[in-house]
Amino acid sequence: MLNAYTPGESIAKKELNKDLNGVELYFIVYPLKGTRETLKKEGFKWNHKKACWYAKQTPVTLSTADVMEETSIKDYEVIAARTGEKVERIQKATEAKKAPESKKPAAKKAEPVNKYGVKVGDYFNISWGYEQTNINWFQVVELVGSCSARIKEVYPDYSTDKETRQAMSEDRIYKLDRSKISPAATRSVFLKDPENGDIKKIQLSKYDSKPYIRLSNSGRDYASLIEGDTCKEYVSWYY
């Protein structure tokens, strides 16, 4: 347990550098190994003089910075417990680059699960359209913090229910294999980075308590978690 922290206190503070069009992260605890790997992957670098992680402002780096600022120390301790690490407050600003190395053998990592039970490989989908009914699928490829994830738009395998097949509509039975990542969409209506996926915050619906991700600022554009190995969805088209 980390001493002397207030409930809900964030692990890092985000600051925007307008002169350099940059985003900076100042941690108050040693970043865990997974956090440091994520920062490097997203293009962040360590600034020794300022004792912060920094990157140019892009939709990806700004989203990553928001996730770090929204992650509380309390939730971070839960993540650390699963990976066999320990959360420690930084005593000196220049020590923020990495956590102290432990001489003890690393504990076996538990399967990563976020605070709502979402796992890597889980699927979300959205049904939308006017003249036609579209179904878009998204799959979790990485957990970020305790309540966010990186998602990609994918094409899971499906078969057609022949009894429902009509000229411009049908029911499709999707096979949801969570042991692998389904083929990625080459472009996306909802994601800014189809190739690498976007980081999205996972929330609980106040209507049915199911996890969902908001795909845009519109209140209608959200995808819900889909349970089970198969899912039947109605689709239609006009051409």
C-alpha positions, 0 to 999 in steps of 0.5 A: 500500500502506498503511504500518504496518498489521497483517494483518487489522486492521479499517478501523473499530471499532464501539461501542454507545451504550446511553444513546442506543440508538445504534451508532457507527463509528470509522474508522482509515482514510479511508472510500472514496466507496462506503463513505460513500454506503452509510453515508448510505443506511443512516441514519448521520450524521457526529459532528464532536465525537466523530469518528465515524459514528453511527445509531440501533440497527436491524437494518440499521444494526447489520448495516452496522456489523458489515460495516465492523468485519469488513472488513480494511484488506488487503481494503479496499485491493483494493476501492480499487484497483478504484475508482481510490482510495487507502487512507490512515490517518487522522492526525487523528480529525476528518479521518475524515469524508471522504477527501482529494479527488484532483485527478487524473481519477478512474480508470474504475471496474471492474465490482465483484466481491467476493473470491469472484467474486460480482457484482451481479445474481447469484442464490442460492436455497434449497429448503425445506419438509416437506409441500411443497417451496418454492424461494426466490430471492435476488438481489444488488443491491449489494456491501458490502465485500469479502465481503458483499452486500445481497440482495433476495428476488425472483421470477425468470421461469420456465416449467413442464416440462409432462412433469413436471407433476402434480396438486401438483408440477412442475419449473420452469425458471427464467430467470436474467437478471443484467442486471436485478433481478427483481421483488421479493417483497412479503414474505419468510420470511427477510429482515427488510427485503424492500423494501430487502434485507438485508446478508448475509455471503458465505461459501464452503462447506467441502463444494463451495467454492461461495459461499453466504449464511446466512439465519438462525441455523439451520444449515439456512437457507442459500442457495447461488449458482446459476450459468448462465442457467437452473436447473431446480427441483422444487416441490410444494404440498398445496393 
